[in-house]
Amino acid sequence: VSQVTLVKVIGYDMFGPEHDTLVLKLECPKLNELHDMYKTLGAEPTYSTYRPHMTIFEKIELTDDVKQKVEQLIKDMPTITLHKIRFEDIVND
């Protein structure tokens, strides 16, 4: 996808089996449309529920200091501009 896509940052969360992956939660109809399109083409989602997100850190503890910094980041950057959207396989090391 080569067009510019605006993405709204709607919060943050901790993902992963150990809840140690910090992500920004995103709201973007275009990402949902692309997810659905790839599913109709045969892609198999890793998880049953699609939750658009951007990984910020892996293997991090969500301390009060980290929370404060992430909340400030969201205030300073309520939207993100994507110039290119790329889907790729997730490889676990």
N, C-alpha and C positions, 0 to 999 in steps of 0.2 A: 504494500500500500504506500503510495508515494505522496499522498496529500497530507496537509497539516491537520492534526487532530488535537483538540483541546480536551484535557482531562481534569476533572475536579477532584481535588484531594479532600476526602470526607472523614479522615481520621487515621488511626494507626492500630495495629494489632500485632500479636505474636503468633507466628505460625510454626509448624514443624512438630514432630513427635515430642521434642523436649521443650517446646514453646520458647525457643531461643533464637528465632529468626524474626527480626523486626521488619515489618512491612508498612508501607503507606497504603491505605485502602482508597481505591479509586472509583469514581463514578463516570462512566463514559459509554453512551449508547453504542458508539462505533465498535468498541472492544467487545461488547456483548453480541453485536451482529456478526463480527468476525468469528467469535467463538462458535456461535450457532452454525455459521456457514461451514467451518472446518469439520464440525460434527456431522453435518449432512454429507460431507465428502468422505466420511469414513474415519476421521480422527477419533481416537478414544481418550476422553479426558482422564486425568489422573485421579480427580476427585469428583464426587457426584454433584456437588454444587460449585458453580463457577463464581469465584470472588476476585474481580479484577484488583490487582495490587502491584506494587513496585517494591522489590526487596531492597532494604537499606543496609542491614547488617545481618550477618549470620553469627551464631554462637555468642550472643550478647545477653547480659543480664539487664532486665528492665528496672534500673535503679531510679530513684527520684530525679537525679541529675539527667539521666537519659530521657526520662519522660518530659522534663522541662524543655530540653533542647528540641525534642521532636515536636512538641506542642508549639514552640516558637517557630520552627521550620514550617509547620503547616500554616501558621498565621502569616508568615512572610511570603509563602509560596502557595496560595490557595488553588492555583491551577498550574498544570504542567502542559507544555506544548510538545507534542510528539511529531517529529518530522518524518519518521519512518517506523512502521510497526513490523516486528519480526517475531515469528514463532519458531521455537527450537525445542528439541528434545531436552529433557532435564537429565543430566548425568550426575549420579551420586558418586562421590569419591570414596 
